[in-house]
């Protein structure tokens, strides 16, 4: 059930913010570091770190709306 919620939340993130979605894909599923993902995306590591924090928070809220 939680995996389905994660998949649906990732689909919504992709629709609303493709850059943050790509960062999640690179960091979580590909296993790149923040610096590696930033380099692939052509953004600064600081921006990648900010996007990562936002996307993780957003996904948590989407998956666990009652917490």
N, CA and C of each residue as an Amber inpcrd file, in Angstrom:
protein
   201
   0.8210000  -1.1940000   0.0000000   0.0000000   0.0000000   0.0000000
   0.8700000   1.2650000   0.0000000   1.9220000   1.2640000   0.8230000
   2.7830000   2.4400000   0.8800000   3.5760000   2.6190000  -0.4170000
   3.9670000   1.5080000  -1.0510000   4.6790000   1.6150000  -2.3350000
   3.7810000   2.2010000  -3.4150000   2.5340000   1.8390000  -3.3960000
   1.5750000   2.4070000  -4.3500000   1.4260000   3.8990000  -4.1020000
   1.3330000   4.2900000  -2.8470000   1.2240000   5.7120000  -2.5030000
   2.4710000   6.4690000  -2.9650000   3.6450000   5.8660000  -2.7920000
   4.8850000   6.4940000  -3.2450000   4.8850000   6.6510000  -4.7560000
   4.4920000   5.6210000  -5.4730000   4.4480000   5.6730000  -6.9340000
   3.5020000   6.7790000  -7.4140000   2.3430000   6.8630000  -6.8020000
   1.3690000   7.8930000  -7.1860000   1.9020000   9.2850000  -6.8500000
   2.5430000   9.4210000  -5.7010000   3.1110000  10.7140000  -5.3170000
   4.2320000  11.1220000  -6.2750000   5.0600000  10.1670000  -6.6800000
   6.1190000  10.4720000  -7.6450000   5.5360000  10.9140000  -8.9840000
   4.4540000  10.2970000  -9.4030000   3.7840000  10.7230000 -10.6410000
   3.3100000  12.1700000 -10.5320000   2.7370000  12.5290000  -9.3850000
   2.2700000  13.9090000  -9.1800000   3.4470000  14.8830000  -9.1470000
   4.5500000  14.4780000  -8.5100000   5.7320000  15.3330000  -8.4710000
   6.2930000  15.5400000  -9.8740000   6.3070000  14.4980000 -10.6630000
   6.7920000  14.6170000 -12.0400000   5.9510000  15.6240000 -12.8200000
   4.6470000  15.5960000 -12.6060000   3.7490000  16.5300000 -13.3030000
   3.9390000  17.9660000 -12.8340000   4.1450000  18.1600000 -11.5440000
   4.2200000  19.5150000 -10.9990000   5.6250000  20.1030000 -10.9990000
   6.6400000  19.2710000 -10.8270000   8.0110000  19.7840000 -10.7560000
   8.9970000  18.7460000 -11.2990000   9.1340000  18.6960000 -12.6120000
   9.9870000  17.6790000 -13.2360000  11.4440000  17.7130000 -12.7620000
  11.9570000  18.8880000 -12.4330000  13.3480000  18.9680000 -11.9970000
  13.5470000  18.2550000 -10.6520000  12.6370000  18.4750000  -9.7300000
  12.7410000  17.8050000  -8.4320000  12.5050000  16.2970000  -8.5900000
  11.6090000  15.9360000  -9.4850000  11.3710000  14.5220000  -9.7800000
  12.6530000  13.8660000 -10.3110000  13.3260000  14.5480000 -11.2290000
  14.5620000  14.0060000 -11.7960000  15.6260000  13.8370000 -10.7060000
  15.7030000  14.8000000  -9.8120000  16.6660000  14.7050000  -8.7220000
  16.3760000  13.4940000  -7.8400000  15.1130000  13.2790000  -7.4990000
  14.7360000  12.1060000  -6.7120000  15.1530000  10.8290000  -7.4500000
  14.8820000  10.7720000  -8.7410000  15.2510000   9.5940000  -9.5290000
  16.7600000   9.3450000  -9.4670000  17.5330000  10.3960000  -9.6800000
  18.9850000  10.2570000  -9.7100000  19.5590000   9.8880000  -8.3490000
  19.0480000  10.5110000  -7.3050000  19.6020000  10.2580000  -5.9730000
  19.1100000   8.9350000  -5.4030000  17.8230000   8.7080000  -5.4340000
  17.2570000   7.5490000  -4.7520000  17.3520000   6.2700000  -5.5700000
  16.9620000   6.3460000  -6.8340000  16.8890000   5.1260000  -7.6370000
  18.1920000   4.8010000  -8.3660000  18.9300000   5.8170000  -8.7980000
  20.2070000   5.5810000  -9.4760000  21.3400000   5.4770000  -8.4590000
  21.1910000   6.1830000  -7.3340000  22.1880000   6.1030000  -6.2790000
  23.3040000   7.1290000  -6.3670000  23.0700000   8.2030000  -7.1210000
  24.0890000   9.2360000  -7.2190000  24.1390000  10.0700000  -5.9430000
  25.2930000  10.6440000  -5.6850000  25.4150000  11.5870000  -4.5770000
  24.7660000  12.9030000  -4.9900000  24.6220000  13.7960000  -4.0330000
  24.0700000  15.1150000  -4.3220000  24.9070000  15.8260000  -5.3890000
  26.2160000  15.7770000  -5.2340000  27.1120000  16.4550000  -6.1650000
  27.0430000  15.8410000  -7.5650000  26.9880000  14.5200000  -7.6290000
  26.8820000  13.8520000  -8.9320000  25.5660000  14.1950000  -9.6310000
  24.4820000  14.1520000  -8.8740000  23.1740000  14.4770000  -9.4520000
  23.1370000  15.9220000  -9.9170000  23.6940000  16.8300000  -9.1310000
  23.7360000  18.2430000  -9.5140000  24.4990000  18.4130000 -10.8220000
  25.6230000  17.7070000 -10.9420000  26.4280000  17.7840000 -12.1660000
  25.6520000  17.2750000 -13.3680000  24.9680000  16.1440000 -13.2240000
  24.1700000  15.5830000 -14.3180000  23.0750000  16.5600000 -14.7400000
  22.4630000  17.2170000 -13.7490000  21.3480000  18.1140000 -14.0280000
  21.7810000  19.5170000 -14.4410000  23.0580000  19.8320000 -14.2440000
  23.5460000  21.1590000 -14.5950000  23.1070000  22.2350000 -13.6020000
  22.9830000  21.8450000 -12.3280000  22.6230000  22.7940000 -11.2870000
  23.6960000  22.7400000 -10.2040000  23.7010000  23.7220000  -9.3350000
  24.7030000  23.7340000  -8.2670000  24.3500000  22.6990000  -7.2040000
  25.3570000  22.2020000  -6.4920000  25.0790000  21.2740000  -5.3910000
  24.1670000  21.8920000  -4.3290000  24.2900000  23.1910000  -4.1000000
  23.4290000  23.8640000  -3.1220000  21.9750000  23.8380000  -3.5760000
  21.7330000  24.0950000  -4.8480000  20.3730000  24.0290000  -5.3840000
  19.8480000  22.6070000  -5.3120000  20.6990000  21.6400000  -5.6330000
  20.2810000  20.2360000  -5.5570000  19.9100000  19.8730000  -4.1230000
  20.6980000  20.3380000  -3.1660000  20.4110000  20.0430000  -1.7650000
  19.0720000  20.6540000  -1.3500000  18.8030000  21.8780000  -1.7940000
  17.5360000  22.5490000  -1.4820000  16.3670000  21.8060000  -2.1290000
  16.5280000  21.4230000  -3.3860000  15.4780000  20.6660000  -4.0850000
  15.2320000  19.3210000  -3.4020000  16.3050000  18.6510000  -2.9650000
  16.2060000  17.3500000  -2.3060000  15.3910000  17.4640000  -1.0240000
  15.7040000  18.4890000  -0.2180000  14.9610000  18.6840000   1.0380000
  13.4820000  18.9350000   0.7550000  13.2130000  19.7980000  -0.2230000
  11.8290000  20.0980000  -0.5560000  11.1010000  18.8480000  -1.0460000
  11.7070000  18.1310000  -1.9820000  11.0500000  16.9650000  -2.5770000
  10.8020000  15.8730000  -1.5360000  11.7420000  15.6370000  -0.6550000
  11.5430000  14.6340000   0.4010000  10.3910000  15.0280000   1.3070000
  10.3510000  16.2860000   1.6790000   9.2680000  16.7810000   2.5310000
   7.9170000  16.6680000   1.8190000   7.9020000  17.0680000   0.5730000
   6.6760000  17.0350000  -0.2220000   6.1720000  15.6010000  -0.3420000
   7.0770000  14.6630000  -0.6530000   6.6740000  13.2710000  -0.7830000
   6.1660000  12.7140000   0.5370000   6.8020000  13.0670000   1.6210000
   6.3410000  12.5940000   2.9290000   4.9090000  13.0740000   3.2020000
   4.6680000  14.3510000   2.9240000   3.3120000  14.8930000   3.1290000
   2.2880000  14.2080000   2.2300000   2.6770000  13.8950000   1.0170000
   1.7670000  13.2440000   0.0720000   1.4430000  11.8110000   0.5010000
   2.4460000  11.1150000   1.0130000   2.2730000   9.7190000   1.3940000
   1.6260000   9.5750000   2.7600000   1.9510000  10.4870000   3.6550000
   1.4290000  10.4490000   5.0430000   0.7150000  11.7640000   5.3600000
  -0.4300000  12.0140000   4.7820000  -1.0870000  13.3150000   4.9590000
  -1.5590000  13.5770000   6.3940000  -1.6950000  12.5560000   7.2170000
  -2.2010000  12.7410000   8.5670000  -1.1160000  12.9990000   9.6050000
   0.1640000  13.0170000   9.1670000   1.2320000  13.2300000  10.1510000
   1.7960000  14.6120000  10.0760000
